[in-house]
Amino acid sequence: MDLTYPDEAKSFADEVRAFVREKLPHAIRDKVMNGRELERDDNVAWQRILHARGWATPAWPAEYGGPGWTTLQRHMFAEILSEEGAPAFIPFGQEMLAPVLFAVGSREQQQHFLPRIATLEYWFCQGFSEPGAGSDLASLKTRAVLEGDQWVINGQKMWTSTAQNGTHIFLLARTDPAAPKPQMGISMFIFPLAVPGITVRPIITMDGEHHTNEVFFEDVRVPKDAIIGEPNKGWDYAKLLLGHERTTIARVGQSKRQLKRLKKIAGEEMVDGVPLLETPSFRDKVAALEIELMSLDLSVLRMIAGEGKNAPGNEANMVKIKGSEIQQRVTELLVEAVGPAALPYDRAAMHGAGSEDPIGPDYAGTLAASYFMTRVVTIYGGSNEIQRNILAKSLGL
Ligand SMILES: Cc1cc2nc3c(=O)[nH]c(=O)nc-3n(C[C@H](O)[C@H](O)[C@H](O)COP(=O)(O)OP(=O)(O)OC[C@H]3O[C@@H](n4cnc5c(N)ncnc54)[C@H](O)[C@@H]3O)c2cc1C
């Protein structure tokens, strides 16, 4: 198997790297490289820089404004952006909703929403989970009833990430409570968050940050054409969308950047006069992780090479499991490498201010929060237990 890139791919990589080095604002790069929190404006600013270059939506077909890249180019682009410290794309609009709009959105929806998603003028969030509907998503209770030429929506969504930054939501709601199976009575809607009857309440996660929310809908009225595709087919569209979510959750580029950071930090931490990275037991842990990451990288490449022929299938479940476990493992080893100095939770460090009196090196300040937040990656996008159930079923087990 030849794993070297062809020459034309190398010149593409040079072009992308030179662009990112020139255009990515230093302050944003610094936050990403040091594991600090990004603000909304950081994401929007970077998205617009990419948009001006025609690179804001690398996975979109050319007819919808994508750059028309090959699978390999898309993969390299994502990797270089991660390595160079660019913010990850906000996935909800461009990576999750857009493929559904390509497949079943009306012409008007495509023309209106896609260009605005590309610039992050419209920042979408995902209204799927509810207090009683997470793994068992089909039991969701939020109701949408057609009254004249409006849908009237009532219910509650849970864990709606980035709704505090968002302008729009894509939402699953029950439109036919009498359907023979619960999955057959669900529809998908898209509409602005700034309509009367919507209340967004923060949930502070155990890293001390505001990433996610509860969202309440009380007699929310949206136009008839806020529905995507056909009524009661929302479950099929959600499956297509979740396949894309699970692929993006693999986050290979981000783990590569984190692995590099781990090696650097473990090279600076000393144990009995020897860099930690050179001690056999720690080196073994780092090597085992790197091997897992290389295997994941190849699996993702294989999977995206098949895209276009099929929607993501069981490979998406597989890379979600592995990718999330690897992300957690890196943060565990980072905390282990730094030892007690990594334990204090320093919220100021997450936002770039830094503690007045740090007990360890500067890089220690963000490690606890990042360790805690990364616990979520085996839960969201469908928990890893559920991914394993799906895989087992597909293998006939
Ligand atoms: C920080 C955060 C951000 C999130 N962001 C979003 C978002 O933006 N939009 C959105 O819609 N959702 C979001 N989610 C919701 C996420 O997708 C759900 O939390 C997830 O699907 C699990 O559902 P649950 O929390 O209801 O847990 P439950 O479904 O109650 O599961 C509890 C535990 O039981 C296990 N379990 C459940 N059923 C089975 C089974 N059949 N077999 C084996 N084990 C099982 C689960 O794996 C889990 O460990 C987010 C969640 C978190 C924590």
The ligand as an ORCA input file, in Angstrom:
! r2SCAN-3c Opt
* xyz 0 1
  C     -22.433     18.571     26.300
  C     -23.475     17.931     25.409
  C     -23.784     18.520     24.206
  C     -24.797     17.982     23.398
  N     -25.172     18.654     22.251
  C     -26.306     18.269     21.616
  C     -26.875     19.080     20.564
  O     -26.309     20.112     20.174
  N     -28.043     18.707     20.023
  C     -28.706     17.569     20.407
  O     -29.764     17.283     19.850
  N     -28.189     16.769     21.379
  C     -27.024     17.097     21.993
  N     -26.518     16.325     23.014
  C     -27.299     15.179     23.456
  C     -26.639     13.839     23.219
  O     -26.761     13.444     21.881
  C     -27.305     12.852     24.214
  O     -26.867     13.223     25.502
  C     -26.939     11.432     23.914
  O     -27.579     10.985     22.750
  C     -27.331     10.494     25.095
  O     -28.643     10.682     25.466
  P     -29.053     10.936     27.001
  O     -28.188     12.018     27.532
  O     -30.540     11.132     27.045
  O     -28.657      9.617     27.775
  P     -29.495      8.263     27.836
  O     -30.040      7.942     26.501
  O     -30.461      8.377     28.972
  O     -28.361      7.232     28.184
  C     -27.787      7.119     29.502
  C     -26.726      6.020     29.462
  O     -27.319      4.766     29.123
  C     -26.706      4.198     27.974
  N     -27.737      3.539     27.136
  C     -28.945      4.046     26.794
  N     -29.611      3.171     26.023
  C     -28.800      2.091     25.875
  C     -28.921      0.839     25.192
  N     -30.004      0.558     24.466
  N     -27.878     -0.022     25.243
  C     -26.751      0.264     25.954
  N     -26.606      1.423     26.647
  C     -27.599      2.331     26.603
  C     -26.086      5.378     27.232
  O     -24.997      4.973     26.443
  C     -25.642      6.263     28.393
  O     -24.407      5.829     28.878
  C     -25.463     16.795     23.803
  C     -25.096     16.171     25.003
  C     -24.136     16.727     25.811
  C     -23.805     16.035     27.115
*
